[in-house]
Amino acid sequence: MNISLNKVSQTIKSEWLVVLLGLLSIIAFTAATLAFIGRNKTVVAPPGTSWNDIFAGTTTKKGLEDKLGQPINITQNDNNIIYTYPSTNQFRPQEVDLSNDTVSLIKEQVIGDEKGKLADYIQKYSQPEAVLLGQHGFAAPGHFWGKNGLLVFANDFDGTIVEIWYFEPSQLIAFLAKHPELSKEPPKLF
C-alpha cells in the first residue's frame, strides 16, 4: 500500500466530518479520564474537631509550631510535653499536650461567651454521649462527644463554657482510662 501526503490530504478534505468527530471523541475521553482521576484526589480532613486548624492525633510538633509559633512555656509531664500559649486571660493559658511529637490533647480556656454556649454545641453535635465530672466539678461538668473528639466544660443551667478539650476521636472507656482525673460518677462522701 502506497500512502502519500496527497492521498492523506484528499481523504481529510472528503471526510472532514469524520475526522472532526474523531478528534472531539478523543478530547472528550481525555477530559473524562482526567476528571475521574482528579476526583479521587480530594483532600480528606483529619478526624475530630480542630482548634485553630490543629487536630489532635494528626498535627505534629512542627505543624503546631508552624501555625502558632513558639509557646510561652514548655513543661514535661510523664511522657508528655505540654506547650502553653496565651489566651484572652493571662492567668489561664491554652495547653497543648504532645506525645511522640504529635498533638494528643488541646485544652482551650474560654472566657465569657467567646465560644458560644453549651446549647450551640448540643445543636451542632446533638446530645453528648456522656457527662463527666472533673476539675470544674458540678459548676461546669464536661459534655463528652467522643466521635467528634470534643469535651466541653460548661454550666448546665446557663450554658456558660469555661474550657474545651480537643482530642483524637475516642470511645468513652478509652478516654477515661487516659484521663483518670475525670469520672462519670460524683465523688463518694465519707
C-alpha positions in Angstrom: 0.0 0.0 0.0 1.4 3.3 -1.1 0.4 6.3 1.0 1.3 9.8 0.1 0.6 13.2 1.5 -1.6 14.0 -1.4 -3.8 11.0 -0.7 -4.0 11.9 3.1 -4.9 15.5 2.2 -7.7 14.3 -0.2 -9.1 11.9 2.4 -9.2 14.6 5.1 -10.9 17.0 2.7 -13.5 14.5 1.7 -14.1 13.0 5.2 -13.6 16.2 7.3 -16.7 15.5 9.4 -15.5 12.0 10.4 -12.1 13.4 11.3 -13.6 16.2 13.3 -15.9 13.8 15.2 -12.9 11.5 15.9 -10.8 14.4 17.4 -13.8 15.5 19.5 -14.2 12.0 20.8 -10.5 11.8 21.8 -10.7 15.2 23.6 -13.9 14.2 25.4 -12.4 10.8 26.5 -9.2 12.5 27.8 -11.3 15.1 29.7 -13.4 12.5 31.3 -10.4 10.4 32.3 -8.7 13.4 33.9 -11.8 14.4 35.8 -12.2 10.9 37.1 -8.5 10.8 38.3 -8.8 14.2 39.8 -11.9 13.3 41.7 -10.1 10.6 43.7 -7.6 13.2 45.0 -10.0 15.0 47.2 -8.5 16.2 50.5 -9.8 14.4 53.5 -9.9 16.3 56.7 -8.4 14.6 59.7 -10.9 13.0 62.1 -12.2 15.1 65.1 -12.7 18.7 65.7 -9.9 21.2 65.2 -8.7 24.1 67.3 -7.0 26.8 65.1 -6.7 24.2 62.3 -4.8 21.9 64.7 -6.1 18.3 65.0 -5.2 16.1 68.0 -3.7 12.8 66.8 -2.7 14.3 63.5 -0.8 17.6 63.8 2.9 17.2 64.5 5.0 19.3 66.8 6.4 21.1 63.7 2.9 21.7 62.4 1.9 23.1 65.7 4.9 25.5 65.9 4.4 26.5 62.2 0.8 27.5 63.0 1.1 29.0 66.5 4.8 29.8 66.8 6.9 29.1 69.9 4.9 28.5 73.1 5.3 30.8 76.1 6.2 27.8 78.3 7.2 24.2 77.8 6.9 21.6 80.6 7.3 17.9 80.9 4.6 15.7 82.5 5.2 11.9 82.5 5.7 11.0 78.8 4.0 14.2 77.5 5.4 17.6 76.7 3.0 20.5 77.4 3.2 23.6 75.4 1.3 26.7 76.7 0.1 29.5 74.6 -1.5 32.8 75.6 -5.3 33.1 75.8 -7.6 36.1 76.3 -6.9 35.7 80.1 -3.3 35.9 81.1 -3.9 33.6 84.1 -5.5 30.8 82.1 -3.2 29.9 79.1 -4.1 27.4 76.4 -2.4 24.0 76.8 -1.4 21.7 74.1 -0.1 18.2 75.1 2.3 16.4 72.8 3.0 12.7 72.9 5.6 11.3 70.5 5.9 14.6 68.7 2.2 14.6 67.9 -0.6 16.8 69.5 -2.6 14.5 71.8 -4.8 16.9 73.7 -5.7 20.6 73.4 -7.2 22.4 76.4 -8.7 25.7 75.3 -9.6 28.2 78.1 -12.8 30.1 77.3 -13.7 33.5 78.7 -17.3 34.7 78.6 -19.3 33.8 75.5 -16.4 33.9 73.1 -17.0 30.2 72.0 -20.8 30.4 72.3 -23.0 28.5 74.7 -23.5 24.8 75.5 -26.7 24.8 73.6 -24.8 25.7 70.4 -22.7 22.6 70.8 -25.8 20.4 71.5 -27.5 21.8 68.4 -24.4 21.1 66.3 -23.4 17.7 67.7 -26.7 16.5 69.3 -26.8 15.4 72.9 -23.5 14.5 74.4 -22.5 10.8 74.8 -21.7 11.3 78.5 -21.4 14.0 81.1 -18.1 13.8 83.1 -17.0 15.4 86.3 -13.5 16.9 86.6 -11.7 19.9 87.8 -14.7 22.2 87.4 -16.9 19.9 89.4 -20.7 20.3 89.2 -20.4 24.0 88.3 -19.2 23.1 84.8 -19.3 19.4 84.0 -17.7 18.1 80.8 -20.0 17.3 78.0 -18.4 14.4 76.0 -18.7 13.9 72.2 -16.1 11.1 71.7 -16.8 10.6 68.0 -16.0 14.3 67.4 -13.0 14.4 69.8 -14.6 17.1 71.9 -15.2 17.7 75.6 -17.0 21.0 76.6 -16.9 22.0 80.2 -20.0 24.1 80.7 -22.6 25.1 83.2 -25.8 23.1 82.7 -28.1 25.9 83.7 -26.9 29.0 81.9 -24.7 27.2 79.3 -21.5 29.2 80.1 -18.4 27.4 78.7 -15.2 27.6 80.7 -13.0 25.1 78.9 -12.9 23.0 75.8 -10.8 19.9 75.2 -10.0 18.7 71.7 -8.7 15.1 71.3 -8.5 12.4 68.8 -11.9 10.7 68.4 -12.2 8.1 71.1 -14.6 5.7 72.9 -15.6 6.9 76.4 -13.9 4.0 78.2 -10.6 4.5 76.4 -10.8 8.3 77.1 -11.4 7.8 80.8 -8.5 5.4 81.0 -6.2 8.1 79.6 -7.7 10.8 81.9 -8.3 9.3 85.4 -9.0 12.8 86.7 -12.4 12.6 85.0 -15.3 10.5 86.2 -18.9 9.7 85.2 -19.8 9.3 88.9 -19.8 12.1 91.6 -17.3 11.7 94.4 -18.4 9.4 97.2 -19.0 11.2 100.5 -17.4 9.8 103.7 
